[in-house]
Amino acid sequence: MTTAVKSTLGGPVTIAVTRAVKPGHEAEFAEALHRFAEATLRLPGQLGLHILRPPRGSTERSYGILRTFENEAAFEAFSRTPVFNQWHEKIAPWVEGEAEVRHIPGVEAWFLPAKASGGAGPPKWRLALLTYLAVNLVTTPMLWLVMPLIGARAAFPWDNFLFNLPVVALLTWIVMPFLGSVFKNQLHAK
């Protein structure tokens, strides 16, 4: 059912699993999914999960779980547990086809579209703050290495933090929304 997925950084691993439920079995599946989530969240290596349910009144029958593990080894250990195998046996009469299993690498999990995250996603200011932190964590050490080679002045770390602030703001509220709309079809292509 699952295939091994490799994390290139060895850090947390997020797995998205989607199941199509047969008509008339939605309530049974939803209850079983809730019990499965409660039981497995206590297993070692679990960092959290989100259950994604179809909107009320819709004809959508796909349910899903976004589950984050401490690392790849925790995910692989989880997929070999008896409770995981029992879960698949229990839901077999209620689902159609195979599970859609997708590995969400690194920062991509932060940028799930609203449909996948079950809501509007994180506010832009939080994403901007996270991006600002990430940009500074990357650029500042790089500048410390490069500046002596080009003979630049020593006050650069503060200049870097101030310079990156409008760059991230422009990226968050102007450039990325524009590029996201232009390349929407390519970003979400199957």
C-alpha positions in Angstrom: 0.0 0.0 0.0 2.7 2.5 1.0 6.0 3.0 -0.7 9.1 4.1 1.0 9.7 7.8 0.6 13.0 9.4 1.4 13.4 12.7 3.2 16.5 14.5 1.9 17.1 16.4 5.1 16.3 13.7 7.7 13.8 15.9 9.5 10.1 15.7 9.9 8.1 13.9 7.2 4.5 14.8 6.2 2.4 12.2 4.5 -0.9 13.0 2.9 -3.3 10.0 2.4 -6.7 10.4 0.6 -9.4 7.7 0.5 -12.6 7.7 -1.6 -15.5 6.4 0.5 -18.3 4.4 -1.1 -21.7 6.1 -1.0 -23.6 5.3 2.2 -20.5 4.4 4.2 -19.4 7.9 5.1 -20.5 7.8 8.7 -18.9 4.4 9.4 -15.7 5.5 7.8 -15.6 8.9 9.6 -16.1 7.2 13.0 -13.4 4.6 12.2 -11.0 7.3 11.0 -11.5 9.3 14.2 -10.8 6.2 16.4 -7.8 5.3 14.3 -6.4 8.8 14.6 -6.8 8.9 18.3 -5.2 5.4 18.8 -2.2 6.1 16.5 -1.4 9.6 17.6 0.1 8.2 20.8 2.5 5.9 18.9 6.2 6.9 18.9 7.4 9.3 16.3 4.1 11.1 15.8 4.2 14.9 15.6 0.6 15.5 14.7 -2.2 15.0 12.2 -5.1 16.7 10.5 -8.2 14.9 9.4 -9.6 16.4 6.2 -13.4 15.8 5.7 -15.6 16.6 2.8 -17.6 19.8 3.3 -21.1 19.3 4.6 -23.7 19.1 1.8 -21.2 18.4 -0.9 -21.0 15.4 -3.1 -17.3 14.9 -2.4 -16.5 11.6 -0.8 -12.8 11.9 -0.3 -11.4 11.9 3.2 -7.8 12.3 4.1 -5.1 12.6 6.8 -2.1 14.8 6.8 0.2 13.1 9.3 3.6 14.4 10.3 6.3 12.1 11.7 9.6 12.9 13.4 11.5 11.4 10.5 11.5 8.8 7.8 12.2 6.0 10.2 9.2 6.9 12.3 7.0 6.8 9.2 8.3 3.4 8.1 7.9 2.0 11.6 4.3 3.3 11.7 3.4 1.7 8.4 4.5 -1.7 9.8 2.4 -1.6 13.0 -0.5 -4.0 13.5 -2.9 -1.1 14.1 -2.0 0.3 10.7 -2.7 -3.1 9.0 -5.9 -3.6 11.0 -7.1 -0.2 9.9 -6.8 -1.1 6.2 -8.6 -4.4 6.8 -11.4 -2.7 8.7 -12.1 0.0 6.1 -11.7 -2.2 3.0 -15.5 -2.7 2.6 -16.2 1.1 2.8 -13.6 2.5 0.4 -13.1 2.5 -3.4 -9.8 1.9 -5.0 -6.4 2.3 -3.5 -5.3 5.0 -1.1 -3.6 8.0 -2.7 -0.4 8.5 -0.7 1.7 11.5 -1.2 4.9 12.6 0.5 4.9 16.4 1.2 8.5 17.5 1.3 9.8 20.1 3.7 8.3 23.6 3.4 5.6 22.5 0.9 3.5 21.4 3.8 3.2 25.0 4.9 1.8 26.1 1.5 -1.0 23.6 1.0 -3.9 25.1 -0.9 -7.0 25.8 1.1 -8.8 22.7 -0.2 -6.0 20.5 1.1 -5.6 22.1 4.4 -9.4 22.1 5.2 -9.5 25.9 5.6 -7.9 29.1 4.4 -4.4 28.0 5.4 -2.1 30.0 7.6 -2.4 33.8 7.5 0.0 35.5 5.0 1.7 37.5 7.8 2.8 34.2 9.5 4.1 32.8 6.2 5.9 36.1 5.6 7.5 36.0 9.1 8.5 32.4 8.5 10.0 33.3 5.1 11.8 36.3 6.6 13.3 34.1 9.3 14.4 31.5 6.7 15.9 34.1 4.3 17.9 35.6 7.2 19.1 32.1 8.3 20.4 31.4 4.8 21.7 34.8 3.8 23.5 35.9 7.0 25.9 33.0 7.2 26.5 33.2 3.4 27.3 37.0 3.8 29.7 36.3 6.7 31.6 34.0 4.3 31.5 36.3 1.2 31.9 39.7 2.8 35.6 39.3 3.7 36.4 38.1 0.2 34.9 41.2 -1.4 36.2 43.6 1.3 32.8 44.9 2.4 32.1 46.8 5.6 31.5 44.9 8.9 28.0 46.3 9.7 26.4 44.0 7.1 24.3 41.8 9.4 21.9 44.6 10.4 21.9 45.9 6.8 21.0 42.3 5.7 18.1 42.1 8.1 16.8 45.5 7.0 17.2 44.8 3.3 15.5 41.4 3.6 12.4 42.9 5.2 11.0 44.7 2.1 12.2 41.8 -0.1 10.1 39.3 1.8 7.1 41.7 2.0 7.2 42.2 -1.8 7.5 38.5 -2.3 4.7 37.6 0.0 2.1 40.2 -1.0 3.0 41.1 -4.6 5.4 38.9 -6.5 4.4 35.4 -5.2 0.6 36.0 -5.5 1.2 37.2 -9.1 3.4 34.3 -10.0 1.0 31.9 -8.2 -1.9 33.1 -10.4 0.2 33.0 -13.6 1.5 29.5 -12.9 -1.6 28.1 -11.1 -2.1 25.3 -13.6 1.5 24.2 -13.5 1.7 24.3 -9.7 -1.4 22.1 -9.2 -1.0 19.9 -12.2 -1.6 16.2 -11.6 
